[in-house]
Amino acid sequence: MASSIKNMLANFLEKPGAALTSNSAPRPVWHIKLISEWPKVVGALHEQMRVEKIQGDLLTIGVFNASWLQELYLLSPMLIKSINDYLQHPYVKQIKCKAAARKQVDDIHSARKQEKTESRIVSRPLTSVEKKTLASVEDPELRSMLETLLYVTHGNRVCVKKR
């Protein structure tokens, strides 16, 4: 059941130490701490997995790679100890590992990052009319900004493939 942000914020402020889940049930502080500080809790392993769900003392972890799935299953007793040591209380008693795909947001971010490294803007020279028009602008700051605008808007995207 969806709740408005206004209602969720009001409930959160009325009950310090608890946040709300999508079904408006209070979420313990340790859930929030575990989720928000996940990279600190598990270190470099956070790149291989994410918290999927916390239900009672059961922590469900989504694992991105099948080989890591088995490895993390075998390491689950150590993970439980490490998590509980970080939280300073034995909240987690079981870990369930399941296969998960990386979030689409990560894929979009990677694609944009790759696009930035594989393409660049190449400007064409200004035409004589553009140069004459810019020369007629008396304010040097405005002239500089207009010149930059012309270069940016008339630039051509050229793909540079990396090998």
BELVEN-V63221 format. One record per run of one state. SS is the DSSP state (helix for helix, strand for strand, loop for the rest). FROM is the first residue (numbers start at 1). TO is the last residue. Records with the same first field share a line. If there is no record, write none. Layout:
# BELVEN-V63221
SS=FROM-TO  FROM-TO
This chain:
# BELVEN-V63221
loop=1-4  15-17  21-25  37-37  48-48  56-57  64-65  75-75  88-93  100-103  123-127  136-139  154-155  160-163
helix=5-14  29-36  38-47  66-74  76-87  104-118  128-135  140-153
strand=18-20  26-28  49-55  58-63  94-99  119-122  156-159
